[in-house]
């Protein structure tokens, strides 16, 4: 397994994601980057207001929810083919 495949497996919480073409590859990486930026923003914002641990928990929660939504959208595109 290549390091990038291992990273994607960890990022998608163990659910295997493989890109069939360049568009799926870009969609997978774009969803990952957007989820990371969103989670970091929420973690920083909540961390400044409520504290570091609340920010960490909120960031992880937002990241998990965002990746789950991206995963569902990605799979929905495969089901409609």
Buried (B, 14 or more C-beta within 10 A) or exposed (E): EEEEEEEBBEBBEEEEBEEEEEEBBEBBBEBBEEBBEBBBEBBEEBBEEEEEEEBEBBBEBBBEEBBBEBBEEBEEEEEEE
